[in-house]
Amino acid sequence: MKFGGGCLRDGRSVAQACAIVSAQKPAVVVVSAVSGVTELLLTAIDQAKRHERNIPPVLSALADRHAGVIDELCPGRIPKKRLQGEIAARISRVERLLTGIAFHGDLTPAVRARLLSFGERLAARLLAGVLESLETRATALDADRAGVCTDDNFESASIDRGRTRRLLRPRVAPLLRAGIVPVIPGFFGRGPGGAVTLLGRNGSDYSAAAVAYAMGAERLEVWKDADGFMSADPGRVPTARRLERLSFAEAAELSYFGAKILHPRTVEPLAGTCTRVFVRNMNDPGSPGSEIVAGRPGRAVDVAGIAANARLAVLRVHGAGIGSKPGLLAGVSSTLAGAGINIHSVLTSHTCINLLLDPTDAARGLKRLKSATNGVIKKVELEENLALVGVVGERIMEKEGIYARIFAAVARERINVEMAAAGASPVACYFLVRKA
């Protein structure tokens, strides 16, 4: 069972999560940071770089975010004092890391990863402590020590399924047999050398799937403060409906194109297994939510859902015959990768390469590529007013006339399609329009 930060925002939601766990033992629990804590840690890093005196207010805010829940849900003096001590000990470690950043004025990827892992470490202690106070035996196991293993990428690591199963299962299975609920922090793991690595934002879903794989779980329940996967964002489309069933590929593509329900890589560790995956609403535990299935979803309609990503930037790299120069795209990709910039997608023509990036990377990417301008690359431009729309459905590219239906619907609203692509995935096609 995995609980997101939106399920751990206050005393009421933490109590609800504990009730769900207690009712469905035996279970292994994976948690995100308490709502807002990761943002608080990111702010702490910026503040520590400026001056050491900025650290205490951030630590105080971090302590307050957890203290309110403890005061509300731990009535017994001894359990409360024990939990307060565990939270304080971890905040003390955060303080030491921040002080080091302030003193050295530098931040290595390894230190940043370790520091940001404390949101989930604190949440695991909090949930395990509250479960204990409510007479459900539980213990927190840090993911790196429990055996969630990854490659050596500090920012967006990939799960090592084999190592994770070999290490994690022997450490967690005895707890379950003893009737103890293991609570494991998501979002991070350990690289080959033992350093903490991060799985990317919202990576706790990915962590939970790795734990489910390692344990051979019958089912993975991802608990959110939403009804599950929807056919579209209900904030934009009032008639959006809950998807009762969708395939692994559809879930991955909807998440990639902008649906914020799951991390796009969540289902990867479960490929080839019989583990059933459900996305469920913590505020409505009686609802079945959405089931993600390994095979075909058995749905009558062609399109499962439509997702939009308005947080997008496009770098246009211009040059005569640039799309057919051997090695040029590889060189552009390497230049951006050297700056730690991820490319979401690439659309090419004979005279222009279009790179889709996160807007937070846009300025750095533009600067990097401009410095690489040569006889082949004539000009690099940044476009920030575009949005990507993904249309997702099982075997959608085999449906006759699907593109005509999509673009006819867009044309009826007098909207121009700036760019479009298909074929990268058999279950998705996407296009770009003006953000407005």
Stockholm file with secondary structure:
# STOCKHOLM 1.0

chainA/1-436         MKFGGGCLRDGRSVAQACAIVSAQKPAVVVVSAVSGVTELLLTAIDQAKRHERNIPPVLSALADRHAGVIDELCPGRIPKKRLQGEIAARISRVERLLTGIAFHGDLTPAVRARLLSFGERLAARLLAGVLESLETRATALDADRAGVCTDDNFESASIDRGRTRRLLRPRVAPLLRAGIVPVIPGFFGRGPGGAVTLLGRNGSDYSAAAVAYAMGAERLEVWKDADGFMSADPGRVPTARRLERLSFAEAAELSYFGAKILHPRTVEPLAGTCTRVFVRNMNDPGSPGSEIVAGRPGRAVDVAGIAANARLAVLRVHGAGIGSKPGLLAGVSSTLAGAGINIHSVLTSHTCINLLLDPTDAARGLKRLKSATNGVIKKVELEENLALVGVVGERIMEKEGIYARIFAAVARERINVEMAAAGASPVACYFLVRKA
#=GR chainA/1-436 SS CEECGGGSSSHHHHHHHHHHHHHTCSCCEEECCCTTHHHHHHHHHHHHHHCGGGHHHHHHHHHHHHHHHHHHHCCSHHHHHHHHHHHHHHHHHHHHHHHHHHHHCCCCHHHHHHHHTHHHHHHHHHHHHHHHHTTCCEEECCHHHHTCBBCSCSSBCCBCHHHHHHHHHHHHHHHHHTTCEEEEECSEEECTTSCEEEBCTTTHHHHHHHHHHHHTCSEEEEEESSCSCBSSCTTTCTTCCBCSEEEHHHHHHHHHTTCCSSCTTTTGGGTTSCCEEEEEETTCTTSCCEEEESSCCCCSSSCCEEEEECSCEEEEEECTTGGGSTTHHHHHHHHHHTTTCCEEEEEECSSEEEEEECGGGHHHHHHHHHHTCCSSCCEEEEECSEEEEEEECTTGGGSTTHHHHHHHHHHHTTCCCCEEEEEEETTEEEEEEECC
#=GC SS_cons         CEECGGGSSSHHHHHHHHHHHHHTCSCCEEECCCTTHHHHHHHHHHHHHHCGGGHHHHHHHHHHHHHHHHHHHCCSHHHHHHHHHHHHHHHHHHHHHHHHHHHHCCCCHHHHHHHHTHHHHHHHHHHHHHHHHTTCCEEECCHHHHTCBBCSCSSBCCBCHHHHHHHHHHHHHHHHHTTCEEEEECSEEECTTSCEEEBCTTTHHHHHHHHHHHHTCSEEEEEESSCSCBSSCTTTCTTCCBCSEEEHHHHHHHHHTTCCSSCTTTTGGGTTSCCEEEEEETTCTTSCCEEEESSCCCCSSSCCEEEEECSCEEEEEECTTGGGSTTHHHHHHHHHHTTTCCEEEEEECSSEEEEEECGGGHHHHHHHHHHTCCSSCCEEEEECSEEEEEEECTTGGGSTTHHHHHHHHHHHTTCCCCEEEEEEETTEEEEEEECC
//
